[in-house]
């Protein structure tokens, strides 16, 4: 796992694990990954659906929960929060040794409120107050309704992982929400941490589908290039936002930058290298959250080099070329955001249904 350690030590990028399940905690696997270079962890409703439905590790706790006769939603959160608290324990030493720079664990608000600002604020606040751990990040989707909730949470001094970012325009809104939230925060902003999570491979999946439908040589030549180009342009936005007098005033109060986080970094197209979305987005003040297979692939044969701010002019040219062949990136972003929210909501509902069925079986 030397490459994972060098990602941080040599290039300033923190590799996080994009997975969580009870077996990681009970087996000591999560602690091992931490010791081998993983510096944080993310979760989402789909991850918990796979974990809870895919093993018997949760059965004993679930039996005790249904005996208490709470709602299935309450049981779901009890299962999830036991995993989250266990992961927070594992990463707490890293959080302390890094001075609050890493060691974070993320849990997402319920996906069915992604388009409700007030409900998102209440849910995020409730999770922070219920868990009450300094290395917790609550995930809020970067929907139009999510952006003001993000601003409100930052103004209250709460750590937020902004998830489901698919466009440069929405990313600009997210960056502004973070900065204005810090400016409105009356507490110690040095303790506030946030990341902005760009979903990478999903962009190529959707754009490639549209390029293939167009079918021209110019369009087909652009396959597999949109996501990395967007990541590089997003990093340029990040650099611009966290410079100049306005940011320097906040930095003087101890503020931390909101780091870009590259999510969905496993390749969905088998024709692409399995470390494509790691190798090409390495650089300072960034995070790459990796599923298990991508961790193993990068540790084995990933390429270590500062790439996130290399060839940015080419990235801009690629962006223009996509528009020239007829790709509407605004529509791509809208489509992916809607699909992302719907996918997490579907996982959430399916898991609740499965838990309800299992509870009935166990009671009988």
Secondary structure by P-SEA (a helix, b strand, c coil): caaaaaacccccbbbbbccccaaaaaaaaaaaaaaaccccccccaaaaaaaaaccccaaaaaaaaaaacccaaaaaaaaaaaaaaaaaaaaaaaaaaaccccbbbbbbccccccccaaaaaaaaaaaaaaaccccbbbbbcccaaaaaaaaaaaaabbbbbccccccaaaaaaaaaaaaaaaaacccccccbbbbbbbbcaaaaaaaaaaaaaaccaaaaaacccaaaaaaaaaaaaaaaaaccaaaaaaaaaccccbbbbbcccccccccccccccccccccccbbbbbcaaaaaaaacccccccccccaaaaaaaaaaaaaaacccaaaaaaaaaaaaaaaaaaaaaaaaaaaaaaaaaaac
